Every structure is written in structure tokens, then in C-alpha cells.
Amino acid sequence: MWGFIMLNRLNDSEFLLKRLVLPLAVLAVFSLIVSFFIIKQSYYITWKGLFLNLGVTSLGIIITLSYVNWILNEHENRKWKDVQISIHNRIKRYLIGTIITFRVSFGFDLNVYSSDFMEAFDLTDSYTDVSPEFCEEIINIGEDVLRPVISLHIKNMSQEEWFQFAKNIEVLQEEIVRIVDLFLVANKIEPNLFSDLLQIEDEIDAFIKFYYAIPNFYGVPDERIPNKEVLKYKSHIYDNMGKYIDNIISLTVGLLTKMD
């Protein structure tokens, strides 16, 4: 499935280069070399002219194809410029929403935003704003506020808080799957952005699977856990969950930084 999708995402210019330009270039070079090394014989002029014309013609075709391809790409880029901006903004809004989801889940209020930012920020734009200032603020919250407290926070969460936290992450998973599927169909997302989104999706998927493997373990007091054997691995299990959360935040912040 993924192999078929990625095959269909091959750039037209790459296809043109591999299937037309390179073979013609090889033919042109071969023909010109042969034309210069043909020894003098009865059919010397005929063969030399044939290979020389073949080489020059091939070079002409290459130049023509390259120019036409450049014109078509320029036209395509201009046509999709506004769509590309919308795609980037939608991805940014998702990344911002991801960090805000963790901020709220970790119990942080608006006081984590800098005072200068809050004075100039319009709260009514919080779900649509993708300005560099807002992105920078979100990046700082992810790096400086959320990541340092992951381990401490998840160890102090109750079972109910863990359940709601997992539900929040499931919403993020549904949204990123929808975004990836949408842009795959449109075929208008850059490979590097696509790769980063897939990494975030993988970490979210790993978190959810790890949580639902033993949902009655997280946030439950030790004395209420029926299987006492699992308590031996409690620290290791929480560390793994912390790594998944840290990876999600880190990758989200990293992609938002690239796009800012």
C-alpha cells in the first residue's frame, strides 16, 4: 500500500530525467564520440554524418524537453502557490494544537506564555493564528515548559487523568491521519514534511498502543494493582511512556521550527 502511494508521488521532473533526458544524453554522447572516431573508409562521410546528426539532434531534444519541463513546473508552482500556503498553515495549526493539547493535559494555564506575547496576542485567534510570533511562543512552551516536566507529571497523574490524556492523544492521532490522507490524495506535500508527519504519527500510535496494552495500570496506586509482578517493571514502563511523549513533543516542535 505505502509502496504504491509513494510510487505515485514521484515528481514528474524526476520521471522525465530518468526515462527521457538521461537516455538521450547517453545517446548524444555516444553518437558524438563515435562520429569523431570513425576511421576513414568508403562510407566515412555517411556514417560520420549520421552519428554527428544523431548526437546533435539528441542534444536539441534534451534542451527542448528541459525548457518545456521548466515552463510547465513554473506554471504548476504558480497555480498551486495559494494551495501550498494553505497546506502549510493547516499543518502548522495541527502542530500548534498538539502542543496546546499537552499544555492543557499537563495542567498549565495561559501563564506559561510570556507577558509580552500576552499583551499583544488576541485570544480569539488562538485556533487560526500561525504567525511567526505565535509559533515561536508555542515552540518555547514545548521545549522549555513541557519537556522538562514529562517524567514528573506522568508519575503524578491519576487513573482518570491518564484515561483523559489518552483520549486527547487519540484525537491528535485521528487528525494527523486525516491530514496525511488528505495531502496524499492532493499529492502536494513536500517529502520532508510528509516524512516528519509520519514520524509524529508513528510516535502517537506507539503511545496509544502502549497505553491500551495495560490501561488499568497507569495512575493506579500500587496496592490496587492485582498483578504484583508488573510492579517490578513500573519504572521502566513509565520511562517508556515518557519517551513516547517526549518524542511527540520534540518532533512537533522540530517540524514547527522548520516551517516557521
ZAMARGU-4260 file (C-alpha; in steps of 0.2 Angstrom, whole numbers, plus 5000, padded with zeros to 4 digits):
<rodrens>
0) 5000/5000/5000 | 5013/5013/5005 | 5025/5007/4991 | 5011/5011/4979 | 5007/5028/4987
5) 5025/5033/4987 | 5027/5027/4969 | 5013/5038/4963 | 5021/5053/4972 | 5036/5053/4961
10) 5040/5070/4955 | 5037/5072/4936 | 5054/5080/4934 | 5062/5065/4941 | 5052/5054/4930
15) 5057/5065/4914 | 5075/5064/4920 | 5076/5046/4922 | 5066/5040/4907 | 5070/5053/4894
20) 5084/5065/4897 | 5097/5053/4904 | 5095/5040/4889 | 5095/5054/4877 | 5111/5061/4885
25) 5119/5044/4884 | 5114/5043/4866 | 5120/5060/4862 | 5137/5057/4870 | 5139/5040/4862
30) 5135/5046/4845 | 5146/5061/4846 | 5161/5051/4852 | 5158/5038/4838 | 5157/5051/4825
35) 5174/5058/4830 | 5182/5041/4830 | 5176/5033/4814 | 5190/5029/4803 | 5191/5035/4785
40) 5183/5022/4773 | 5172/5022/4758 | 5156/5026/4769 | 5166/5038/4780 | 5156/5053/4777
45) 5139/5044/4778 | 5142/5036/4794 | 5151/5051/4802 | 5137/5062/4797 | 5124/5050/4803
50) 5131/5049/4821 | 5135/5068/4821 | 5117/5072/4817 | 5110/5059/4829 | 5121/5067/4843
55) 5116/5085/4839 | 5098/5080/4837 | 5098/5072/4854 | 5106/5087/4862 | 5092/5098/4854
60) 5079/5087/4861 | 5086/5087/4878 | 5087/5106/4878 | 5069/5107/4872 | 5062/5095/4885
65) 5071/5103/4899 | 5064/5120/4894 | 5047/5114/4892 | 5048/5105/4908 | 5054/5121/4917
70) 5040/5131/4909 | 5027/5118/4915 | 5034/5117/4933 | 5034/5136/4934 | 5016/5136/4929
75) 5011/5122/4941 | 5020/5131/4955 | 5011/5147/4952 | 4995/5138/4951 | 4997/5129/4967
80) 5005/5143/4977 | 4990/5148/4987 | 4986/5129/4990 | 5003/5126/4996 | 5002/5140/5008
85) 4985/5133/5015 | 4993/5116/5017 | 5007/5123/5027 | 4996/5133/5038 | 4985/5118/5041
90) 5000/5108/5046 | 5006/5122/5057 | 4989/5123/5066 | 4989/5105/5069 | 5007/5106/5077
95) 5001/5121/5087 | 4986/5112/5093 | 4997/5097/5098 | 5007/5107/5109 | 4992/5116/5117
100) 4984/5099/5120 | 4999/5094/5130 | 4999/5110/5139 | 4981/5108/5144 | 4984/5090/5149
105) 4998/5094/5160 | 4988/5107/5169 | 4997/5123/5163 | 4987/5139/5161 | 4990/5154/5150
110) 5003/5160/5162 | 5016/5149/5153 | 5015/5162/5139 | 5027/5177/5140 | 5020/5193/5146
115) 5025/5202/5131 | 5016/5190/5120 | 5000/5190/5130 | 4999/5209/5129 | 4999/5208/5110
120) 4990/5192/5107 | 4972/5191/5103 | 4964/5175/5111 | 4951/5174/5098 | 4964/5170/5085
125) 4972/5156/5095 | 4964/5142/5084 | 4969/5151/5067 | 4984/5161/5071 | 5000/5154/5063
130) 5011/5169/5064 | 5029/5168/5067 | 5027/5176/5084 | 5014/5163/5090 | 5024/5148/5083
135) 5039/5154/5092 | 5029/5155/5108 | 5022/5138/5106 | 5040/5131/5102 | 5047/5139/5118
140) 5032/5131/5128 | 5036/5114/5121 | 5054/5115/5124 | 5056/5125/5140 | 5039/5121/5149
145) 5033/5104/5144 | 5048/5093/5140 | 5057/5096/5157 | 5042/5090/5167 | 5036/5075/5157
150) 5043/5062/5169 | 5037/5071/5185 | 5020/5074/5178 | 5015/5057/5171 | 5020/5049/5188
155) 5008/5060/5197 | 4993/5058/5186 | 4978/5049/5192 | 4970/5034/5183 | 4956/5046/5177
160) 4969/5059/5171 | 4978/5045/5161 | 4962/5040/5153 | 4958/5058/5148 | 4976/5060/5142
165) 4975/5045/5131 | 4958/5051/5124 | 4966/5068/5119 | 4981/5059/5111 | 4968/5049/5101
170) 4961/5065/5094 | 4978/5070/5089 | 4980/5053/5080 | 4964/5055/5071 | 4968/5072/5065
175) 4986/5068/5059 | 4979/5053/5049 | 4966/5064/5041 | 4979/5077/5036 | 4991/5064/5029
180) 4977/5055/5019 | 4971/5072/5013 | 4988/5078/5007 | 4992/5061/4999 | 4977/5062/4988
185) 4981/5080/4984 | 4999/5075/4981 | 5005/5092/4986 | 5015/5090/5002 | 5034/5090/5001
190) 5043/5074/5005 | 5052/5081/5020 | 5036/5087/5028 | 5027/5071/5024 | 5042/5061/5032
195) 5041/5072/5048 | 5022/5070/5049 | 5024/5051/5048 | 5037/5051/5062 | 5025/5060/5073
200) 5010/5048/5068 | 5021/5033/5072 | 5026/5040/5090 | 5007/5044/5093 | 5002/5027/5088
205) 5016/5019/5099 | 5009/5029/5114 | 4991/5024/5111 | 4996/5005/5109 | 5007/5005/5124
210) 4993/5013/5135 | 4979/5002/5130 | 4990/4986/5132 | 4988/4989/5151 | 4976/5003/5153
215) 4972/4998/5171 | 4990/5001/5177 | 4993/5019/5174 | 4989/5031/5188 | 4983/5016/5199
220) 4990/5015/5216 | 5002/5000/5219 | 4990/4992/5232 | 4976/4992/5219 | 4986/4983/5205
225) 4981/4965/5206 | 4996/4958/5196 | 5010/4962/5208 | 5023/4956/5196 | 5020/4970/5184
230) 5026/4982/5198 | 5044/4977/5196 | 5043/4985/5179 | 5033/5000/5184 | 5048/5012/5182
235) 5053/5005/5166 | 5035/5006/5159 | 5033/5024/5164 | 5050/5029/5157 | 5045/5021/5140
240) 5028/5031/5141 | 5039/5047/5145 | 5050/5044/5129 | 5035/5042/5118 | 5028/5059/5125
245) 5044/5067/5123 | 5047/5061/5105 | 5030/5068/5100 | 5033/5085/5108 | 5051/5085/5101
250) 5046/5080/5083 | 5031/5093/5084 | 5042/5107/5090 | 5056/5102/5077 | 5044/5102/5062
255) 5036/5118/5068 | 5053/5126/5069 | 5057/5120/5051 | 5041/5128/5045 | 5042/5144/5055
</rodrens>
